[in-house]
Amino acid sequence: MPELRRYRLMPLDFNTGHHLLDPVGEGADPAVRAQAAENRRAQIDRLRYIHGEANLEAVIANIQDLGADPFSTIGWHLHLWREVRHAFVSGAYFPAAVGAGAVAERVLNHLLIDLVDDCATEADRRRIEAPKAPTYAAALEILNRWDVLEPASAEHFNRLRIIRNDLVHFNDGLYEDPRGRSLEAITILRDALDAQWGVFVQRRLIPGTPGMMYARKAVEAEPFFRHYLAPVMAYVSPHHGLRHDPDTGLWVTATEEPVYADTDTDAEFVRNLKYLG
């Protein structure tokens, strides 16, 4: 009988610190309100240390409007995302917007390079390995043809392509609302990363596991999943417990019991789930 195992999906990198800046309603418990006020003061002190005093109110507004980071698996794109985010929060709106488009193009070309052996035709390989990397539009076309991008991610990347072209090639409309244009570009980049690398992509998930996320058996063979998600996710029995490894930042198996079944189906995996803590 086959042993049942699936990949347990866990968000490995996220930042929801903007919520610490939100006021608590007057109807909240006094102790909750006092703790929230203390958290807000501590967060503002941290921002004052990083960004200085002069534009602190603008920094706070920028963080609140930008919202959360991508709920992403660990990847090389995240430090680039943080640089773009920092530029926007600091008030460098044009560099942040242009940076968002540049990061998107780099992400798309990384995907081409990483997945070329799994997906490329000989003609694709010649384009990808040429001295000059494919353009943003060309990279997007190839990845869509390979069926690598999630539909929502492909839509976000295409929207950002249009904005990027408006920013890089002269367009005086930028001057009307530089902050708004920058916020739009960075938000689209975040949503593109979330839709591709995030752990909440519904198509990949086995239904019927509230509070826990496991990848469907069918997605395990997909090149993107094998290359980016499988290496950083615990491959677990239905009877398992996890622990966080501070050295790697990953969730790893702490304890488990092997489970065997007549058929290796997602439904059978769910039927046998028992979290061991």
C-alpha positions as CSV (number, residue, x, y, z in Angstrom):
1,M,0.0,0.0,0.0
2,P,1.3,3.5,-0.7
3,E,2.4,5.8,2.1
4,L,0.3,9.0,2.3
5,R,2.4,12.2,2.2
6,R,1.7,15.8,1.1
7,Y,3.5,19.1,1.2
8,R,2.4,21.3,4.1
9,L,2.2,24.9,2.9
10,M,3.3,27.6,5.4
11,P,3.9,31.3,4.9
12,L,7.6,31.9,5.5
13,D,7.9,35.6,5.0
14,F,5.3,38.3,5.8
15,N,5.0,41.6,7.5
16,T,1.7,42.9,8.9
17,G,3.3,45.6,11.1
18,H,1.1,48.3,9.5
19,H,-1.8,47.0,11.7
20,L,0.1,48.1,14.8
21,L,-0.4,51.7,13.6
22,D,-4.2,51.3,13.5
23,P,-6.2,52.9,16.3
24,V,-8.4,50.6,18.4
25,G,-12.1,51.4,18.7
26,E,-13.5,53.2,21.7
27,G,-15.7,50.1,22.5
28,A,-12.7,47.8,23.1
29,D,-11.7,46.6,26.5
30,P,-9.5,49.1,28.3
31,A,-6.6,46.7,28.7
32,V,-6.7,45.9,24.9
33,R,-6.8,49.6,24.1
34,A,-3.8,50.3,26.4
35,Q,-1.8,47.4,24.9
36,A,-2.6,48.7,21.4
37,A,-1.5,52.2,22.3
38,E,1.8,50.9,23.6
39,N,2.3,48.8,20.5
40,R,1.6,51.8,18.3
41,R,4.1,53.9,20.3
42,A,6.7,51.3,20.0
43,Q,6.1,50.9,16.2
44,I,6.3,54.7,15.7
45,D,9.6,54.8,17.7
46,R,11.0,52.1,15.5
47,L,10.0,54.0,12.3
48,R,11.5,57.2,13.8
49,Y,14.8,55.4,14.3
50,I,14.8,54.1,10.7
51,H,13.4,57.1,8.8
52,G,14.0,60.1,11.0
53,E,11.7,62.7,12.4
54,A,11.3,65.1,9.5
55,N,8.8,63.1,7.4
56,L,7.5,60.7,10.1
57,E,3.8,61.4,9.5
58,A,4.2,60.8,5.7
59,V,6.1,57.5,6.5
60,I,3.3,56.3,8.7
61,A,0.7,57.2,6.1
62,N,2.7,55.4,3.4
63,I,3.0,52.2,5.5
64,Q,-0.7,52.2,6.3
65,D,-1.7,52.7,2.6
66,L,0.8,50.1,1.3
67,G,-0.4,47.5,3.8
68,A,1.1,44.0,4.2
69,D,4.0,42.4,2.4
70,P,3.4,39.3,0.3
71,F,2.5,36.2,2.3
72,S,5.3,34.5,0.4
73,T,7.5,31.5,0.5
74,I,11.2,32.4,0.8
75,G,12.7,33.5,-2.4
76,W,15.3,35.7,-4.0
77,H,12.7,38.2,-5.0
78,L,11.9,39.3,-1.4
79,H,15.0,41.4,-0.7
80,L,14.3,43.3,-4.0
81,W,10.7,43.8,-2.9
82,R,11.9,45.2,0.5
83,E,14.1,47.7,-1.3
84,V,11.3,49.0,-3.4
85,R,9.0,49.1,-0.4
86,H,11.6,51.1,1.6
87,A,11.9,53.6,-1.2
88,F,8.1,54.2,-1.2
89,V,7.8,54.4,2.5
90,S,10.7,57.0,2.6
91,G,8.9,59.1,0.0
92,A,11.1,58.3,-3.0
93,Y,8.0,57.7,-5.1
94,F,9.4,57.8,-8.7
95,P,12.4,55.5,-7.9
96,A,10.0,53.2,-6.0
97,A,7.7,53.0,-9.0
98,V,10.4,52.5,-11.5
99,G,12.0,49.9,-9.2
100,A,8.8,48.0,-9.0
101,G,8.8,47.6,-12.8
102,A,12.5,46.6,-12.8
103,V,12.0,44.0,-10.1
104,A,9.0,42.6,-12.0
105,E,11.1,42.2,-15.2
106,R,14.0,40.6,-13.2
107,V,11.5,38.2,-11.5
108,L,10.2,37.1,-14.9
109,N,13.6,36.5,-16.3
110,H,14.7,34.6,-13.3
111,L,11.7,32.3,-13.9
112,L,12.8,31.7,-17.4
113,I,16.3,30.8,-16.4
114,D,15.3,28.6,-13.5
115,L,12.7,26.7,-15.5
116,V,14.3,26.6,-18.9
117,D,15.3,22.9,-18.6
118,D,11.7,21.9,-17.7
119,C,9.7,24.0,-20.2
120,A,11.7,25.5,-23.0
121,T,11.7,24.6,-26.7
122,E,15.0,25.0,-28.5
123,A,13.9,28.3,-29.9
124,D,13.0,29.5,-26.4
125,R,16.3,28.4,-25.0
126,R,18.2,30.4,-27.7
127,R,16.2,33.5,-26.7
128,I,16.7,33.0,-23.0
129,E,20.4,32.2,-23.2
130,A,21.2,35.1,-25.7
131,P,23.6,37.8,-24.5
132,K,20.6,40.2,-24.1
133,A,17.9,39.0,-21.8
134,P,14.3,38.8,-23.1
135,T,12.3,42.0,-22.7
136,Y,9.5,42.3,-20.1
137,A,6.9,41.6,-22.8
138,A,8.8,38.7,-24.3
139,A,9.4,37.1,-20.9
140,L,5.7,37.4,-20.1
141,E,4.8,35.8,-23.4
142,I,7.1,32.9,-22.9
143,L,6.0,32.2,-19.4
144,N,2.3,32.4,-20.3
145,R,2.9,29.9,-23.1
146,W,4.7,27.6,-20.7
147,D,1.6,27.9,-18.4
148,V,3.9,28.7,-15.5
149,L,2.2,31.9,-14.2
150,E,-1.0,31.7,-12.2
151,P,-3.7,33.6,-14.0
152,A,-4.0,36.3,-11.4
153,S,-0.2,36.7,-11.3
154,A,0.0,37.0,-15.1
155,E,-2.7,39.7,-15.1
156,H,-0.8,41.7,-12.4
157,F,2.5,41.4,-14.2
158,N,0.9,42.6,-17.4
159,R,-0.7,45.6,-15.7
160,L,2.7,46.5,-14.2
161,R,4.3,46.2,-17.6
162,I,2.0,49.0,-18.9
163,I,2.7,51.2,-15.9
164,R,6.4,50.6,-16.3
165,N,6.4,51.7,-19.9
166,D,4.6,54.9,-19.0
167,L,7.2,55.6,-16.3
168,V,10.4,54.7,-18.2
169,H,9.3,56.4,-21.4
170,F,8.4,60.0,-20.9
171,N,4.9,60.7,-19.9
172,D,4.0,63.9,-18.2
173,G,0.9,62.4,-16.6
174,L,3.3,61.1,-13.9
175,Y,3.5,64.6,-12.3
176,E,-0.2,64.7,-11.6
177,D,0.0,62.1,-8.7
178,P,3.5,60.7,-8.3
179,R,2.6,59.1,-4.9
180,G,-0.6,57.5,-6.3
181,R,1.2,56.2,-9.3
182,S,3.9,54.7,-7.2
183,L,1.5,53.1,-4.8
184,E,-0.3,51.5,-7.7
185,A,2.8,50.1,-9.1
186,I,4.1,48.6,-5.9
187,T,0.8,47.2,-4.9
188,I,0.5,45.5,-8.2
189,L,4.0,44.0,-7.7
190,R,3.1,42.8,-4.3
191,D,-0.1,41.2,-5.6
192,A,1.8,39.5,-8.5
193,L,4.3,38.0,-6.0
194,D,1.5,36.9,-3.7
195,A,-0.5,35.3,-6.5
196,Q,2.6,33.3,-7.7
197,W,4.7,32.6,-4.6
198,G,2.0,32.9,-1.9
199,V,0.7,29.9,0.0
200,F,-3.0,30.9,-0.4
201,V,-3.3,30.0,-4.1
202,Q,-6.6,28.1,-4.0
203,R,-5.9,26.0,-7.1
204,R,-2.9,24.3,-5.3
205,L,-4.7,23.5,-2.0
206,I,-6.5,20.4,-0.9
207,P,-10.0,21.5,0.3
208,G,-11.4,20.5,3.6
209,T,-8.5,21.3,5.9
210,P,-9.5,24.3,7.9
211,G,-6.6,26.2,9.5
212,M,-4.0,24.1,7.6
213,M,-2.9,24.1,4.0
214,Y,-1.7,21.1,2.0
215,A,-0.8,21.0,-1.7
216,R,-2.8,18.8,-3.9
217,K,-1.1,15.7,-5.3
218,A,-1.6,17.0,-8.9
219,V,0.5,20.1,-8.4
220,E,3.6,18.3,-7.2
221,A,4.8,17.6,-10.7
222,E,4.4,21.2,-11.9
223,P,7.8,22.8,-12.6
224,F,7.2,25.9,-10.6
225,F,6.0,24.0,-7.6
226,R,9.0,21.6,-7.8
227,H,11.5,24.3,-8.2
228,Y,10.3,26.9,-5.7
229,L,7.8,25.5,-3.2
230,A,8.7,21.9,-2.6
231,P,12.2,22.6,-1.4
232,V,11.0,24.8,1.4
233,M,7.9,23.0,2.5
234,A,7.6,20.0,4.9
235,Y,6.6,16.8,3.2
236,V,4.4,15.2,5.9
237,S,2.4,12.2,6.8
238,P,-1.2,12.9,7.8
239,H,-0.1,12.2,11.4
240,H,2.5,14.9,12.0
241,G,3.7,17.9,14.0
242,L,5.8,20.8,13.0
243,R,8.5,23.0,14.6
244,H,10.1,26.2,13.4
245,D,13.8,26.0,12.6
246,P,15.3,29.4,13.5
247,D,18.5,28.7,11.6
248,T,16.8,28.2,8.2
249,G,13.5,30.0,8.9
250,L,11.6,26.9,7.7
251,W,8.9,24.8,9.3
252,V,10.2,21.2,9.6
253,T,8.7,17.9,10.8
254,A,9.0,17.5,14.5
255,T,7.2,14.2,14.9
256,E,5.1,12.0,12.6
257,E,3.6,8.5,12.2
258,P,3.5,6.8,8.8
259,V,0.1,6.2,7.4
260,Y,-0.7,3.8,4.5
261,A,-3.8,3.5,2.4
262,D,-5.2,1.5,-0.5
263,T,-5.2,4.7,-2.7
264,D,-3.0,7.7,-2.6
265,T,-5.7,10.4,-3.0
266,D,-6.1,13.9,-1.5
267,A,-9.4,12.8,0.0
268,E,-7.7,9.8,1.7
269,F,-5.0,12.1,3.1
270,V,-7.6,14.5,4.5
271,R,-9.6,11.6,6.0
272,N,-6.5,10.5,7.9
273,L,-5.4,13.9,9.2
274,K,-4.3,14.1,12.8
275,Y,-2.1,16.9,13.9
276,L,0.3,15.7,16.6
277,G,1.3,19.1,17.9
